[in-house]
Amino acid sequence: MTSLATLPDARGHFGPYGGMFVPETLMSALEDLTAEYQRAKADPEFQSELAGLLRDFAGRPTPLYFAERLTAELGGAKIYLKREDLLHTGAHKINNALGQILLARRMGKQRIIAETGAGQHGVATATVAARFGCECIIYMGAVDMERQALNVARMRFLGAKVVAVTAGQATLKEAINEAMRDWVTNVRTTHYILGSALGSHPYPMMVRDFHRVIGVEARRQILEREERLPDLLVACVGGGSNAIGLFHPFLDDAGVRMIGVEAGGEGIRTGKHAARFQGGRLGVLQGTKTFVLTNEDGQIELTHSVSAGLDYAAIGPEHSFLRDSGRIDYEYATDEEALAAFRSLAELEGIIPALETAHAIAHVIKVGPQMRDNEIIVVSCSGRGDKDVSQAAAHFGL
Ligand SMILES: *Cc1c(COP(=O)(O)O)cnc(C)c1O
């Protein structure tokens, strides 16, 4: 069997997915970025500077933590959490933001822009921009600004300008549109730090590579701890960056099953969800060809999730490819299931997860009890829930 881990090809294709669907004005910037990334990847100085920042600034390696009480409660497989929630700024996003700010510096670009949904990527970007003294503009949907007010304040303290986007649904998709518009106008001076394994080539590949450290560490840690590989990996999937970061280093390990968990919102039948593999179609959105939630005319559907970070109509192209290939399965968790998992992890383990992460935990709660007690699950604990506490408190009337 040829490895699934060698893609994309030189033009960013993962089988029929991916590619570069952007305005002409961005083509040369994306080609420059691809070339610079390839040079950086092969440059030991770049790699050692990034490794140093990941260690001393971000806090890597993150622990692989045995969730003893959750495991006992579920009575099935042993559950380990890969603790990305312990990273500086509170989620995996900093891995990619650090990689990209170093690239921006290599390209001599001092102006940084980004989009953000839940605000975690905006905070990570504002953080690295402050660390390197760059100007920083974050585009964020007005609806998301309201539900993630804590992160808006954090970005402002970090010196970023947060621009409210009121178009359309006023969530992540519109924020990306606005960031792309800015980039087209200011491409000579500006680097766009895209926040997930999405968009035009080289982003899905590059963002994945910057997050592979999650899976590389987890693989080493579980081998040290259990002297064998896990049976199952679980991660939530918005654009798909924390999931592909955990999964990718295990793709060639045939005995390791993998499940990506999408946002089931209020249920698939209500239409109020963001589960692209439940009713999505092949489409092109914001630079890439992939599964997109559209109506029969190809118009983008409205999406819904309790979690702003999963509330997006498209999924990263590599996930579409890996799903077609049968290597990774995709399930979903509803808002209710995620909120219940949010409480369970807090009460059983003393860890308040992000609502995004709670979707992965919700799936573990479903499948853990069906597995044997000598089996092992590693779940990506992609972020911490501080940003979601007021939303959850309102929901539960606490
Ligand atoms: C942004 C975010 C996600 C979703 O993004 P992916 O690119 O799919 O990983 C998941 N969890 C947390 C904590 C996030 O901040």
The ligand as an ORCA input file, in Angstrom:
! r2SCAN-3c Opt
* xyz 0 1
  C     -10.213     26.527     16.514
  C     -10.428     25.405     17.405
  C     -10.882     24.160     16.928
  C     -11.304     23.921     15.505
  O     -10.313     24.114     14.560
  P      -9.563     22.936     13.833
  O      -8.796     23.624     12.773
  O     -10.591     22.006     13.292
  O      -8.686     22.274     14.838
  C     -10.980     23.110     17.816
  N     -10.684     23.265     19.127
  C     -10.258     24.449     19.626
  C      -9.954     24.552     21.067
  C     -10.117     25.554     18.781
  O      -9.697     26.712     19.291
*
